[in-house]
Structures are given as C-alpha cells and as structure tokens.
C-alpha cells in the first residue's frame, strides 16, 4: 500500500518492515490467548481415536508456538506449517498436499477445519474429504456457508466417528 502511494519499492519495504514487521511477529501475551470452546478435550478425543492433526497457519512460527505452548496443545499436533516457514504457505494447496504426504495419506483423506473462506477454498481446491467452517472467527456464517460442507461454532464440537 505504501508503494501504491508513490514511495519507491525499497523504501516502502523498509517502512513496512520497521513499522509493521514487529507487530506481525510479536508473540502474543498469555492473556491474549483465549481458546474458543473445549479445544484440549476435542484434541484429546481425536488423539485417543488415533486421528492425527496438523496446523496450517499464515501466522509466524514464534507466535504459533507461543499460542500452542500457552494452551498446552503441543502433544496433539503431528505437523505444524507456519507462514514464515520455508516452502508453500496457505492458501497454496501444496500445504495440504505436503501434510497429507507426511501422514502417508492423500488430500482426499484429510478433513480441513478453518475459520476463513481462503481456508475452505484451499481445501476444496485441493480435494479434501470434508471442509468444516468454524464460525465466530475471521469469516462470518454468510461468508463461510458457500464453501463449507459443515459449519460448527467451535472445535469442541468435533468428535471422532
């Protein structure tokens, strides 16, 4: 946006990194991390049923690991893909393809749970078995509905079959 206002590219990049970069990479304070629903219980049920889970986020790794650590969720995730990792990032379908490959599955074996249209569109484009939209997050019900097979209010509603 700075570049669009006539500032040369290198200077625009420098300004963005100086003024926005810190805010985008700062780890959240523990009080800012508030789980939505029965996250731990839901993830434990999945783990007990031998269902592997992964995180694919555009957030940076330090913030993601801080959140996972604060909530005590690290034991539940077999794979974590962050926005500042090397390789593809959301919404590139290669993210889901790589997660599936790591699990020795195909994308058609995966269930994608997300709170944005881009999460669900990525999953649909990649060929995921099911696209679950979580309401109350970044996307509204009206935005998520056309892209989701199922809408839920929080991941506490996810239960193994």
Residue pairs with C-beta under 8 A, 6 or more apart in sequence:
2 11
2 12
2 15
2 16
3 9
3 12
7 15
24 60
25 60
25 62
25 63
25 84
26 63
27 62
27 63
27 66
28 63
28 66
28 67
28 70
30 70
33 66
33 67
33 70
33 71
35 71
36 134
36 136
36 137
36 154
36 155
37 153
37 154
37 155
37 156
37 157
38 154
38 155
38 156
39 71
39 73
39 154
39 155
39 156
40 71
40 72
40 73
41 156
42 155
42 156
42 157
42 158
42 159
43 53
43 73
43 76
43 155
44 76
45 158
45 159
45 160
46 53
46 76
46 158
46 160
47 53
47 75
47 76
48 160
49 160
51 160
52 78
52 79
52 103
53 76
53 77
53 78
54 77
54 78
54 79
54 80
54 81
54 99
54 102
54 103
55 64
55 68
55 77
55 79
55 80
55 81
56 81
56 90
56 95
56 96
56 99
57 64
57 80
57 81
57 82
57 83
57 90
58 82
58 83
58 89
58 90
59 67
59 82
59 83
60 82
60 83
60 84
61 80
61 82
61 84
61 85
64 80
64 82
65 80
68 74
68 77
68 80
78 102
78 103
79 99
79 102
79 103
81 87
81 89
81 90
81 95
81 98
81 99
82 89
83 89
83 90
87 94
87 98
88 94
88 95
88 98
89 95
90 118
90 119
90 122
91 118
91 119
91 121
91 122
92 122
93 107
93 122
93 125
93 126
95 122
96 107
96 110
96 112
96 122
96 123
96 126
96 128
97 107
97 126
99 110
100 106
100 107
100 109
100 110
103 109
106 127
107 126
107 127
107 128
108 127
108 128
108 129
109 129
110 123
110 128
110 129
111 128
111 129
111 130
111 131
111 132
112 119
112 120
112 122
112 123
112 126
112 128
112 130
112 131
112 132
113 132
113 134
113 155
113 158
114 120
114 122
114 123
114 131
114 132
114 133
114 134
115 133
115 134
115 135
115 136
115 137
115 138
115 139
115 144
116 137
116 138
116 139
116 144
117 139
117 143
117 144
117 147
120 131
120 133
120 144
120 147
120 148
121 147
123 131
124 131
124 147
130 149
130 150
131 147
131 148
131 149
131 150
132 148
132 149
132 150
132 151
132 152
132 158
133 139
133 144
133 145
133 147
133 148
133 150
133 151
133 152
134 151
134 152
134 153
134 154
134 155
135 141
135 144
135 151
135 152
135 153
136 153
136 154
141 151
144 151
145 151
152 158
